[in-house]
Amino acid sequence: MRQQTLTVVAVAVAVLLAGAGLAAAVTTNDQPAQPATQQSSDTPTVTVTGVGDAETAADRAVVAVTVEATADSASEVREALATDAEGMRDALADAGIDADQLRTARYDISRNYESRENPDAPAYRGQHSFEIRLTDTDAVGTAIDAAVDGGASYVENVRFTLSEEARQELRTQALAEAMETARGEAETLADNGDLELTGTAEVSTTTDYRRPVAYAADAGGAGTATSIDAGPVSVSVTVQVTYDAQNV
């Protein structure tokens, strides 16, 4: 099988700032008592914001590839797309990638608008885009080479991500760090404000995942297998916590 090498033209990896960003406020209200279903307005509260970060190696990858064809009739384009897509499926199967790992992302046959300005251009253009979903990130290069050798016209991008189990574990780590940071900040504020924390009144969270993305260009010279390294997947969790307090 002919080997292809793809040039990686850009890798975007969002790197989260280390440490925790903090904001805090201490409030004491002297309003009339509210109904029993609400917190008494004369109860002191301490509100803080904490940020927790965590990262881990990606354990999933998605390779986006497209088969493209042009011809003077829609039926010819359809046949060309079917032939190249079948060749790509066979090549991926030979490389150990099962059919259930390949999914159609987009299918389109339409007029080729280039023919308006260039009478010699084919009248129709078609695209069949696929996602190759991998549970082994080391197999990305193999999948790319097999897809291009088998009939894919180009590789759109490679996305590295996490399984649901790994995603939840990563978020739990970041959440624990955020809550620990918020608690420490609240205790510092309470100690310096002659207050004692008595409980947690309210918590809200925001989660932001950052995953590396590798964008690939057209195939280059033959003879070298494609190799793409996955960067870490990061998560940042921000918590805003309001603690009940009492004067000491």
C-alpha positions in Angstrom: 0.0 0.0 0.0 1.3 3.4 -1.0 2.3 5.5 2.1 1.4 9.1 2.3 2.6 11.8 4.6 0.5 14.8 5.6 2.0 18.1 6.6 0.6 19.4 9.8 0.1 23.1 9.2 -1.2 24.2 12.6 -1.8 22.7 16.0 -4.0 24.6 18.4 -3.6 23.6 21.9 -5.4 25.8 24.5 -3.2 26.0 27.6 -5.0 26.9 30.8 -3.3 29.3 33.2 -1.8 27.5 36.2 -3.1 28.3 39.6 -6.4 29.6 40.6 -8.1 32.9 40.0 -10.0 34.2 42.9 -12.5 36.8 43.7 -14.3 37.3 47.0 -16.8 39.4 48.9 -18.2 39.6 52.4 -21.7 40.8 52.8 -23.8 41.7 55.9 -27.4 42.7 55.4 -29.7 44.5 57.9 -33.0 44.1 56.1 -36.3 42.9 57.7 -36.8 39.1 58.1 -37.9 37.3 54.9 -40.3 34.3 54.7 -39.1 31.0 56.1 -38.4 29.6 52.6 -35.7 32.2 52.0 -32.4 32.8 53.9 -32.8 35.4 56.6 -31.5 38.7 55.2 -29.6 39.6 58.5 -27.4 36.5 58.2 -23.8 37.4 57.2 -22.5 35.6 54.1 -19.2 35.1 52.4 -19.1 34.7 48.6 -16.0 33.6 46.8 -15.0 32.4 43.4 -12.4 29.6 42.9 -10.8 28.1 39.8 -9.5 24.5 39.5 -7.5 23.2 36.5 -6.6 19.6 35.5 -5.3 18.0 32.3 -4.6 14.5 31.0 -3.6 12.7 27.8 -6.3 12.3 25.1 -7.6 8.8 24.8 -9.9 9.3 21.8 -9.3 10.8 18.3 -11.6 11.8 15.4 -10.1 12.0 11.9 -12.2 14.0 9.5 -11.7 13.1 5.8 -13.5 13.9 2.6 -13.9 12.1 -0.8 -14.4 14.6 -3.6 -15.4 14.2 -7.2 -16.3 16.3 -10.2 -18.0 15.3 -13.5 -20.4 16.6 -16.1 -23.4 14.8 -14.6 -24.7 14.2 -11.1 -24.9 10.5 -11.7 -21.2 10.4 -12.7 -20.3 12.3 -9.6 -22.3 9.9 -7.5 -20.6 6.8 -9.0 -17.2 8.3 -8.5 -17.9 9.2 -4.8 -19.2 5.6 -4.2 -16.1 4.0 -5.9 -13.6 6.1 -3.9 -15.5 5.8 -0.6 -15.6 2.0 -1.0 -11.9 2.0 -1.7 -11.3 4.0 1.4 -13.4 1.6 3.5 -11.4 -1.4 2.2 -8.1 0.3 2.9 -9.2 1.2 6.5 -10.4 -2.3 7.0 -7.0 -3.6 5.9 -5.4 -1.2 8.4 -7.5 -2.8 11.3 -10.1 0.0 11.5 -13.6 -1.5 11.7 -16.5 -0.3 9.7 -18.4 0.9 12.8 -15.6 3.4 13.4 -16.4 5.2 10.2 -19.4 7.5 10.0 -20.8 9.8 7.3 -20.6 13.5 8.4 -21.9 15.1 5.2 -22.9 14.1 1.7 -23.5 16.7 -1.1 -23.8 16.8 -4.9 -24.4 20.2 -6.4 -23.7 22.4 -9.5 -20.1 23.3 -9.9 -20.2 27.1 -9.9 -16.8 27.3 -11.4 -18.4 26.2 -14.7 -20.1 29.5 -15.0 -16.9 31.3 -15.6 -15.0 28.4 -17.1 -17.0 26.4 -19.7 -14.4 23.6 -19.6 -14.9 23.0 -15.8 -17.1 20.0 -14.8 -20.7 20.9 -14.3 -21.1 19.0 -11.0 -19.2 18.6 -7.8 -19.7 16.2 -5.0 -18.3 15.6 -1.5 -18.7 12.7 0.9 -17.2 13.6 4.3 -16.5 11.0 7.0 -15.4 10.8 10.6 -13.0 8.0 11.6 -13.4 7.5 15.4 -10.5 6.0 17.1 -10.0 4.7 20.6 -6.3 4.5 20.1 -4.7 7.9 19.5 -1.5 6.2 18.3 -3.5 4.9 15.3 -4.2 8.4 13.9 -1.3 8.3 11.4 -2.3 4.8 10.2 -5.9 6.0 9.7 -4.8 9.0 7.7 -2.5 7.0 5.4 -5.1 4.3 4.8 -7.8 6.8 4.1 -5.8 8.8 1.6 -4.3 5.7 -0.1 -7.8 4.2 -0.4 -9.5 7.2 -2.0 -9.9 10.2 0.4 -9.2 13.5 -1.4 -8.1 15.3 1.7 -8.0 15.3 5.5 -9.9 18.1 7.0 -8.7 17.9 10.6 -7.8 15.6 13.5 -9.5 16.2 16.9 -8.2 14.7 20.1 -10.7 14.2 23.0 -11.6 12.0 25.9 -13.9 9.1 26.7 -16.8 9.9 28.9 -15.2 8.1 31.9 -11.9 10.1 31.5 -13.8 13.3 31.0 -15.8 12.9 34.2 -12.7 11.9 36.2 -10.8 15.0 34.9 -13.7 17.3 35.8 -13.9 15.8 39.3 -10.2 16.6 39.8 -10.7 20.2 38.7 -13.9 20.6 40.7 -12.2 19.4 43.9 -9.3 21.9 43.4 -11.8 24.7 42.7 -13.8 24.0 45.9 -10.7 23.7 48.0 -9.4 27.0 46.7 -12.8 28.7 47.4 -13.0 27.2 50.9 -9.5 28.5 51.8 -10.3 31.9 50.5 -13.6 32.1 52.4 -11.9 31.0 55.7 -9.3 33.7 55.2 -11.9 36.3 54.7 -14.0 35.1 57.6 -11.0 35.1 60.0 -10.1 38.6 59.1 -13.8 39.8 59.2 -14.6 38.4 62.7 -16.8 35.8 61.2 -17.2 32.0 61.4 -18.4 29.9 58.5 -21.4 27.9 59.5 -22.4 26.2 56.2 -22.7 26.4 52.5 -25.7 28.3 51.2 -25.2 28.1 47.4 -22.8 26.7 44.8 -22.7 27.3 41.0 -20.2 25.9 38.5 -18.9 26.6 35.0 -16.8 24.0 33.1 -14.6 24.7 30.1 -12.9 21.9 28.2 -9.9 22.6 26.0 -8.7 20.0 23.5 -5.8 20.0 21.0 -6.7 20.1 17.3 -4.3 19.2 14.5 -5.1 20.6 11.1 -3.7 18.7 8.1 -2.9 19.9 4.6 -2.8 18.0 1.3 -0.7 14.9 1.0 3.0 15.3 0.5 5.7 13.0 -0.8 5.5 9.3 -0.6 7.6 6.9 1.5 7.0 8.3 4.9 4.2 7.3 7.3 2.1 10.1 8.8 2.8 10.7 12.5 0.7 13.1 14.6 1.2 13.5 18.4 -1.7 14.2 20.6 -1.4 17.0 23.2 -3.2 17.0 26.6 -6.8 17.7 27.1 -7.4 20.4 29.7 -10.4 21.3 31.8 -11.1 24.4 33.9 -13.9 24.5 36.5 -15.0 27.8 38.1 -17.1 27.7 41.2 -18.9 30.5 42.9 -19.7 29.6 46.5 -21.8 31.5 49.1 -21.2 30.4 52.7 -23.4 31.3 55.7 -21.5 32.8 58.5 -22.0 34.2 62.0 -20.3 36.9 64.0 -17.7 35.9 66.6 
